[in-house]
């Protein structure tokens, strides 16, 4: 195999191919990136049985061929090459990479032992890339990071006719966002669901965020359900998480009469300041009244803190205790100048229900987006 390729194009392609590979793998061969050179250019692929990445780029191919090489090492080398065309050639079990005055020799890995890249089924639908990336960033933060319960480490994708919903939870909060879905001629009245690992979905959002549209294919083959995302000659596939996602949608109230509206940035900054004196896992006390919002951190014997900010309250005075980082995660996903925090009720009048965080276009006007973030008061975590 022998080819010449643009340095920046090659570096970006290798980086994309290895991005989703785990840092450590029990099978060393799965740490490789597969490079196929043919008359049309190069195809770079990686696969670890859970996720795969594949991209096509242009190159001047003198001799077609296929080679498997350590992915992260090649990515580090490609990212530091001088500004000149990259020449790659193979001879027996060795791969030479030259660029300007820099020269590297790498050992190839056995191609015949590498697993086959998953085949992608027919397109299920198309979503706007920028909107999808924003939705993933808003929702994935609420997914659990505890592998003990794999079903909540993912983001549930739910397709209903021309609508795609993203839902995530870690038991203490739930995030939901909806966006347009173009199912084309295969639009179905049935709900299609896919539970995708949150980490994979976040990388898809970052990688494809400026790609115009993303093609999505949900495939079931040989008892393996997977989802594929494709845009601009790049494809990422992921095995779906097996199991039943909890029915968290029913936790959202249809209407809430008791709520407060405040400036999003002011609430974020006040929360960060007051929480400085808190011990880990402790909660902040938020007291809402007609006079505004008081944030209080009891902290330790050495330090306490409080701050007051403006808030417009509708309904009764309310006091809730919230974990500051959980609240900040929700506020950071609200892309509006103002935010509405709504107070739900429980059967016990002395026990506050979850708070609902939504965007607010102005002090009086509710936001137009569909993002909703439901957070349990700290009292309910005990």
Buried (B, 14 or more C-beta within 10 A) or exposed (E): BBBBBBBEBBBBBBBBBBBBBEEEEEEEBBBBBBBBBBEEBBBBBBBBEBBBBBBBBEBEBEEEBBBBBBBBBBBBBBBEBEEEBBBBBBEEEEBBBBBEEEEBEBEBBEBEEBEEBBEBBEBBBBBBBBBBBBBBBBBBBBBBEEEEEBBBBBBBBBBBEEBBBBBBBBBBBBBBBBBEBBBEEEEEEEEBBBBBBBBBBBBBBEBBBEBEBBBBBBBEEEEEBBBBBBBBEBBBBBBBBEEEBBEBBEBBBEEBEBBBBBBBEBBBEBBEEBBEBBEEEBBBBBBBBEEBBBBBBBBEEEEEBBBEBEBBBEEEEBBBBBBBEBBBBBBBBBEBBBBBBBBBBEEEEEEBBBBBBBBBEEEEEBBEBBBBBBBBBBEBBE
